[in-house]
Each structure stands twice: as C-alpha cells, then as structure tokens.
Amino acid sequence: GIESEGGALRTLEPCEFLLVPRTIVSKANQTHKQDCLHERNSFLRKHFPGARDLDPRAFDHFASSFTQTTLPTRHAICKAGEVVGADAKRVYILKRGTCTILL
C-alpha cells in the first residue's frame, strides 16, 4: 500500500519484476519519439498538399502542430453538415483506417 508520509510501494505477495536501467528506458523512449516524428513528417510531406514545398523551418512549425489520436468505431465527427462538439475547431487528416458518409 501507499503510506500517507512519503509513500512506499510494497509487494503483497511474492512478485517477479523485470529490471532495466533507467537510462536504457530513456534512450528507447527518445528513439521511439524520433521514429514517430519521422513517420508523421514523412506522411505529411507525401499526402498534405503543399507540404513538400515549405522550407524546412516552416514545415517543422507546421508539422509540430499536429497531434495523433485514435477514434473509436462509430465515432461521429460531424452530423447533418454540422461539426460535433470540440471537433469544430479541428481539421482531420485520415492517416489509417476507414470512414464512411451515411446519408
């Protein structure tokens, strides 16, 4: 349990752990982050009109404004021509998956 002063992590039964130096985890995290940025930038340069023509500094600024999210099945992005909720201030670029328009 966690104690009120300072806290403690205690095992409640015999537990097996996998241990790895924190520096290895940090390096792996940084590598993954760089891979994700490279994938995003490559996708935008290939599929977003005009992205290839931007100078590197402008492209970096533009690309850094994107965040990635996964929407659940049957999520309504818009209804009857109106954007739903917080989606009103966003532009969506479909990277992977399938959407449909229901009439």
N, C-alpha and C positions, 0 to 999 in steps of 0.2 A: 504494500500500500504506500501511499504518499503521506508523509508526516507534515504537520502544519508549519514547522520551522525548518526551512532548508530543503525539505523533501528528501525522499530516498526511494530508489527502485529496488524492490526486494522480490526474490523468487518465492512463489507459494508452493512450489514442488520442484523436484529436480528438473532443470531446464538445460537444453543444449543451445549453444549460441555459435554463430559463425562470426569470427572477429576479423577485422581488416583495419589496417592503419588509416586514420582519418585523411591523411594526405593522398592516399590512393583513391578514396571515395571522392575527394575534392577534384582530383585530376579527371576522374571518369565523368563527373558531373560537368566540368568545363568542356570536355571533349564532346559530350552529348549536346550541350548547349550550342557549341560551334557547329556541329553537324546539323542541328535543327535550323539554325540561322542560314546556313549554306543552302539547305533544301528549300527554305522559304524564298530566299533571294533568287535561286535558280528558277523556281516556279513562277515568280512574279515577272522576271525578265522574259521568260518564254511565253506566258499567257496573258499578261496585262498589257493592253495596247499602250505604246509609247514608253514603256519602262526601259526598253533596251537603249532608247535614245537619250535618257537622262545622264548627266555627268555623274561620276561616282559619288560625290558628296550629296547631291540632290537625291540620288537613288537611295543611299543609305538612310537619309532622313525619311523619305517616303516609305521605305520598307520597314523601318523600325516602328512605324505607327500601326502596323498590323499585329493582331493577336490571333491565335488559333483557338478554335473551340469546336467541340463535337456536339451536335444537336441530336436529341433522341428521335427515334422513329415517330412519325406523325406530328412533329413539331410544326405549328402554323407560323410561318414567317410573315405572311400577310393574308388578309381575308377581304373578299369583295372589294379589292382595289385599295384597301387601307392597310398601312403597316401596323403591326400589333405591338403595343407596349414600348419597351425600351428599344426595340428593333427599328423604330422610326428614324433614329439618327445614325444608322449603320448601313454600310454597303457590304453585301455578301459576295464573295467570290468562292464558288464551289470548287474545292480542291480535290475531294474524293467523295464518292457516294452518288446517290440518285435522288432527285427531287421530281415532283410532278405538279402540274397545274390541274386542279379539279374545277370543272365548270358545272 
